[in-house]
Amino acid sequence: MYKVIWSDDAESDYYNTLVFWTKHNKSNSYSIKLIANVERKINYLIQNPNAGIATNFHNTYKVPILKYFSLYYRLSEQTIEIIAFWDNRRNPENLEL
């Protein structure tokens, strides 16, 4: 079974996104929905680590989360490293992996 680890940047971006939407909506409903979707995708990746979409970055895959977000991850022997939590509305040229 694969172990999942988050990079500091990915974890920070994810947290900041949750905080933003909670404040913006004055409710945590969307953040809870986002958390549930992220957890569901991660659990799916643990069982199917190659299920992500290959990217132009070496050994890097992405999976969509809801409509506006993606998780970028890399695989090693028994590890899924989440390297970015990305808002797809941002300029993709700014994505540094």
C-alpha positions as CSV (number, residue, x, y, z in Angstrom):
1,M,0.0,0.0,0.0
2,Y,1.2,3.5,-0.9
3,K,2.0,6.1,1.8
4,V,0.9,9.7,1.0
5,I,3.0,12.6,2.0
6,W,2.4,16.3,1.3
7,S,5.1,18.8,0.4
8,D,5.1,21.9,2.6
9,D,4.0,24.1,-0.3
10,A,1.1,21.8,-1.3
11,E,-0.1,21.6,2.3
12,S,0.1,25.3,2.8
13,D,-1.7,26.1,-0.5
14,Y,-4.4,23.6,0.5
15,Y,-4.9,25.1,3.9
16,N,-4.9,28.6,2.6
17,T,-7.5,27.6,0.0
18,L,-9.8,26.2,2.7
19,V,-9.4,29.3,4.9
20,F,-10.1,31.6,1.9
21,W,-13.3,29.8,0.9
22,T,-14.6,29.6,4.5
23,K,-14.1,33.4,5.0
24,H,-15.3,34.3,1.5
25,N,-18.5,32.3,1.8
26,K,-19.0,33.0,5.5
27,S,-19.5,29.2,5.8
28,N,-17.4,26.1,5.8
29,S,-19.7,24.2,3.5
30,Y,-17.6,24.5,0.4
31,S,-14.4,23.8,2.4
32,I,-16.0,20.6,3.7
33,K,-16.9,19.6,0.2
34,L,-13.4,20.3,-1.0
35,I,-11.9,18.2,1.9
36,A,-14.2,15.3,1.1
37,N,-13.2,15.4,-2.5
38,V,-9.5,15.6,-1.8
39,E,-9.7,12.6,0.6
40,R,-11.7,10.6,-1.9
41,K,-9.1,11.2,-4.6
42,I,-6.2,10.4,-2.3
43,N,-7.9,7.2,-1.3
44,Y,-8.4,6.3,-4.9
45,L,-4.8,7.1,-5.7
46,I,-3.6,4.8,-2.9
47,Q,-5.3,1.9,-4.7
48,N,-4.6,3.2,-8.2
49,P,-1.4,5.3,-8.1
50,N,-1.1,5.5,-11.9
51,A,-4.6,6.8,-12.4
52,G,-3.6,10.4,-12.6
53,I,-3.1,12.3,-15.9
54,A,0.5,12.4,-17.0
55,T,1.9,16.0,-17.2
56,N,4.9,17.5,-19.0
57,F,6.8,17.3,-15.7
58,H,9.0,14.2,-15.2
59,N,7.2,11.5,-13.2
60,T,4.4,13.9,-12.3
61,Y,0.7,13.3,-12.5
62,K,-2.4,15.4,-11.7
63,V,-5.9,14.6,-10.7
64,P,-8.8,17.1,-10.8
65,I,-10.6,18.1,-7.7
66,L,-14.0,19.5,-8.2
67,K,-14.1,22.0,-11.0
68,Y,-11.3,24.4,-10.2
69,F,-8.5,22.5,-8.4
70,S,-5.9,19.8,-9.1
71,L,-3.5,17.8,-7.1
72,Y,-0.1,17.2,-8.6
73,Y,1.8,14.3,-7.3
74,R,4.9,12.1,-7.9
75,L,5.4,8.4,-7.4
76,S,8.3,6.6,-5.8
77,E,8.5,3.0,-4.7
78,Q,5.6,3.0,-2.1
79,T,5.0,6.8,-1.8
80,I,2.7,9.3,-3.4
81,E,4.1,12.7,-2.8
82,I,1.6,15.5,-3.3
83,I,3.7,18.3,-4.6
84,A,1.0,20.9,-5.4
85,F,-2.5,21.8,-4.7
86,W,-3.3,24.0,-7.6
87,D,-6.2,26.4,-8.5
88,N,-6.7,25.7,-12.2
89,R,-7.8,29.3,-12.7
90,R,-4.2,30.5,-12.1
91,N,-1.8,30.9,-15.0
92,P,-0.3,27.5,-15.6
93,E,3.0,29.1,-16.5
94,N,3.3,30.0,-12.8
95,L,3.2,26.3,-11.7
96,E,6.6,25.3,-10.4
97,L,7.1,21.7,-9.6
